[in-house]
Amino acid sequence: MTLNPAPALLDLRQDVALLTAALIDINSVSGNETQLADLVEAALRAIPEYTVVRDGDAIIARTELGRAERVILAGHLDTVPLPTVEGSLGTVPATWESGIPGEGVLYGRGTTDMKGGVAVQLALAATLFDDGKEPDKDVTFVFYDHEEVEAVKSGLGRLVRNHGDLLLGDFAILLEPTHGTVEGGCNGTSRFEATTIGEAAHSARAWMGSNAIHAAAPILARLAAYEPRTINVDGLDYRESLNAVRINGGTAGNVIPDRCVVEINYRFAPDKTPDQAEAHVRELLEGFDVVRTDAAAGARPGLNHPAAASFVAAVGAEPKPKYGWTDVARFSELGIPAVNFGPGDPLLAHKDNEHVDADAVRECLRALRTWLVR
């Protein structure tokens, strides 16, 4: 794989689809965001209308127009690791299916998750004040690192801790891929370990022990029989899921296992807290040793806020729920209504053939600019 050399400067005024390709060409797998962050910071500092703050590999750029409302447009700079399968298209550098830059389908790591969305942010930041116009709202652009790894490393979480005052606003948009449709809020997520204990013995004399893996069968049976709920929250139907995602037990091929651990993931609607979600799982698995190992609250849609309503109207499509967890939940914790909106099919995120259509990126930019600049 040959990586394209990074540009000395990012041209934010080029066609936004070409800008997307330029961002993809800069490898920014989690932990390797510095080069891209440097370029984003330099490009934003060159625009006099913004106050720019950097924290590690995260950047905040804010207008200070004294508007009655402030909106936040946020996106992460990092991607998951590059494909390991030889010949995968969804890698680095970017490639155009048509062979003509800017036309048709663009392949590359991050096309959907989420350098297409970041390109929209940057292009919008560069053009908000064109032709003597100004946005009718103050705008905060947020670019952050370490989204695709464990939450403790999150660049957005670090910004909340270190610069929480700069993240205050009335409404937030996270430019994760949504097929150009507004997806309100997000489900919460939690993980549990259900453990069964047996007694080790030689497998030739199994009756001398107690098989912990066999003892886990009722856990799996309850999970298999469980019917996930669909819960309406503020007008959107959030579908839940509760599944075993991993099982571990046994020490050798001739030993009756004395311990078995079933790992469980519960994606729960934003009508409940992580503690309420835990209570639901414990009720289902009553009689078993259950420990919560991780949890993140969801976010309510927030579509009843006037800014959200006007944005939905500008996009012109029926809003949908976000089933997966996203960083809109971090804004929700700050009391800021937040939605997901970005180019690309979210089902392609992290796939070896990750791709986006050039016109989808352009359409997202058009919708946001129409909404912000009157």
N, C-alpha and C positions, 0 to 999 in steps of 0.2 A: 504494500500500500504506500503510495506517494502522497504526502500531504502538501497542499498548496502553501506557499509562503504567505504569512499573514501580512495584510496591507499595513503601510506606515500609518495610515489614517482610515477611518471608516467613512465612506461617502453616504451620509444619511439621506441625501436627496436623489439618489438613483432610484430606479423603479424598485418598489418594495419587494418584489419577487427576486430581483437580482440581489438586493440587500440580504434577503433570507439565505441565498446561496453563499454569499460572502461570510455570513455568520457561521454557517455550517462548516465552511472550510477551515475554521479555527477550532481545533480540537479542544473541547472544554468538558471532558468527562469529569464528574464530581471529584474535587480535589485538584483539578487542573484548570481552574477558571481565571487565573491571574491575567494571562495574556488578553483574553477577551474583555475582562473587566477594565484593564488599562485602556483599551481602545474605546470602550463605551464611555468611560470617564472623560477621556480627552475630547471625544466628539461632543459630549454634552457641555463641557466647560467652554467650548467654542461658541455656544449659543448664549448671548448676553442676557436673555430674559429669564434664565434659570439660576437659582442658588443650588450649588452642587455640594453634597457631602458624601464622603466615602468611608466605609467601615470594613476593613478586610477586603474581600472581593465583592462587596455589595455597594451599590450606588443609589443615592436618592437625589433627584432633581426636582425642584419645586418652583412654581411661579408664585409671585407675591403681588397679585393684582388687587387685593382687597375685595374679592367677590364674596357674595353672600354664601356661596356653596363651594366646597372643595371635594374633588373626586380623586381617587387614587387608581392608577393603572400599574399593575404589578406583573412581573414575570421572572422566572429563574433562568440563569445563564448556563447552568450545567445540564449535562445529558447523562444517560446511562452509558455503560461501557460499549465500545464498538462491537459489531458482530464478529463472531469468531469463525463463521462459515465462509470459506473462500468463495469469492464471486458475489457476495451479498451486495445489493445496491444501496441499502440503507446505512451507508458508512460515511467516511470522510476521505476525500473531499466530496462535494455534492456533484450529482450528474443530472443532466436534463434528458428525459426520455426521447424528446424530439431531436436532440443534438443541437438545438438552437437556444441559447441562453434567453430566459424570460418567457419561453413559449411552452405551454403544456405542463406536464408533470415533473416535479423536482423530487429527486431521491436523495436521501442522506440522513445521517443520524441527527435527530433534532428537528427535522422538517415539521413534524406535528408537535413534538414534546421537547421544547416549545420555541424553537428559534423562529418559526413563522410568526408567532405571537410577539416575540421580542423585536423582530423586524418592524412589525406594525407599531409597537411603542416608539421605537427610535424614529421611524419615518414621521409619525405624528408629532413627536417632540420637535422635529426639524421644521415642520410646516405650519404649526399652529398660528404663527404670526405673519404668514405670507399675505401679500396684497393689502397690507395695512389693517388686517383683521386681527381680532383677539378672541380667545375663548370666553364664553359667558360664565365660566366657572374657573376657579383656581384649580390647577392640576398638579398632582404629585406623581412623578414617575419613579417606580421602584424596580431595581434590577438586583437580584440576589443570588448567592451561591448555595451549594450543598442542599438542594431540594430532594435529589434522588437517592439520598442516603438516610441514615437514622436521624430521627428528629432532633437529637441533642446537638447535631452539627448544623442545623438549619441556619442559613444566613438571614432569613426573614425573622426567625426567632431571636437571633442576635440583635438585629435592628430594633425589634420591639423592646429588648432589654436596654440597649444603649442609646437609642434615639426615638423612644416611643412618642415624644411630642411632635416629631416630624412626620409621623404616620397617622396623625389624627385627620379625620375627614368625615364627610357626610355619606359617602357611598364609594365602594371599591369594586373594581373589575379586575379579575385575574385572567390573563390571556392564555389560559390552558385551552387545548383543542376541544371544540364543541360542535364542529361542522358549521360554524357561523351562526349558531343558535344560542340564545341566552339560556344557561343552565343555572337555576337558582340554588344557593346554599350547597350543602353536601351531606351525605350520610356520615355518621361517626363510625369509628372502627375500634375494636378491642380484641385482644388475644388472651387466651386462657390455656392452662395446662391442667388436664384431668389425669390423675395418677392412680394406678392400681398397684397393689403390693401383693406378691405371692411368696413362695418359698422355693429356693433353688434346690435342684436335685439332678442326678444323672438321668438323661432322657431314657436310658434303658430301664430305669426304675422310677418312672414318672410318678407313680403313686406315692412316692416318698416326699414329693414336693407339691407345690400349688402354682399353676401357670398364670402369671400376671397378664400375659397377652390375652389368654382366653377370658380372663376376668374383665377385660376392656370391651368385650363384645356388646354388653348392654349399652355402653356409652355410644358406640357406633350405631347401634340399632335405634336409639332415641334420636340421634342426629339425622339418620337416614329417613326416619318417619316424620321428622319435623316439617311443618308446612310454613314457609316464610311468609311474613305478613307484608301487605302493602298499606302504608299509612299516609293519609292526606295531611300535609302540613302547609298551612297558609295557601291552599289551592293547588299544590303540586303533590303528586302521588310518588312517595319514596318506597321502592321495593327493597326489603331487607333480605339478608342471607346469613345463614348460620351453618358452618361446615367444619368438619375435620380437615385440616390441611397438612398434617404430618403425624406420623406415629413412630415411636422409638421404643424398643424393648429387646431384651435378650443379650447374651454375652458370647455364646458359642453355639455351634451346631449340635452339640451333644449335652446341652444344659437347659433344664427347664427354667424359663425366665422368672426372676423374682421381682421385676419392676417393669412397668410399661407406662409410657407417657403419651397421651393423645393431645396434640396441639390443635386448638380450635380458634377460628376467626369469626367474629360476629360483626357484620355491617348493619348498623342500626339507624333508624330514621332520626332526624334531628328534633323529634318531639321529646326525646329523653336524654338524660345525662349519662355519662359513662357508668356512674354508680347504679342507675336504674337499669342500664343494659346488663350490668353484672348480676343484678338481682334476678333478671329474667333467665340468664344462663344457669345460675345456681338452682333456680326452681326446676328447670328442665332436667338438670343432672343431679337432682337431690339424691343423697346417699353416697356420692362420690367426692373424693378430695379434689377440689377445684381451686386453682390459684390464678388470679389475673396477673398477666405479665406485662401488658401494655394497653394503653387506651388513649384515644384522641376524640374529643367531642366533635359532633357535626356542627352544621350551621343552618339556621333557618333561612328560607329564601330571601326575605327582606324585600320582596317585590312590591310591598305596599308603600315604600318610601317614594316621594315624588320624583327624585332623580332616577330611581330604578324604573319607575313607570314611564318616564319620558325616554329612557334609553331603550326599553322594550319596544316602544312605539317607533323609535328611529330604526331599529333593526327590522321590525316588521314581520316577525315570526312568533309563533306561540312558544312561550318559555317552557323548558322542561326541567325535571329534577336532575341533580348530579348524584349518581349512585356511588361513585368512588369518593374517597376523602381527598380534599385539596386544601391549599392554604387559605381559601376563603374562611375556613374555620378560625384561623388566627385573627383575621379582621373582625369576625363575629365576636370573638372574645374581647376585643377592644370596643365593642358596642357599635361597630360600623357594618351596616348592611352590605353584603357582597355577593357578586354573581361571577360565574365563569363565562367567558366569551372569547373565542379565538378560532383561527383557521385550522382546518384539518380534521380528519376522522380520529377521534380518541381511541378507537379500536386498533389503530395502526401504531400507537405509541409503543416504543421499545421493541417493535418487530424488526426483523432483519431486512424487510422491504419497506421500511418507513418512508412515506412520501406525502406530498401535498400538491394540489393544483395551484398554479401561479395565480389564477383568477380568484381563488378562494382567499388568498392572502390580500389581494387588492380589494376585494369586497369588504373584508373586515376593516381595513383602513378607511375605506369610503364611509362605512356606517359610523365609525367613531368620529371621524372628522365632521360629518354632517350633524351629529349630535352635539359636538362641543363648540363648533364655530358657526355662529348665526349671522 
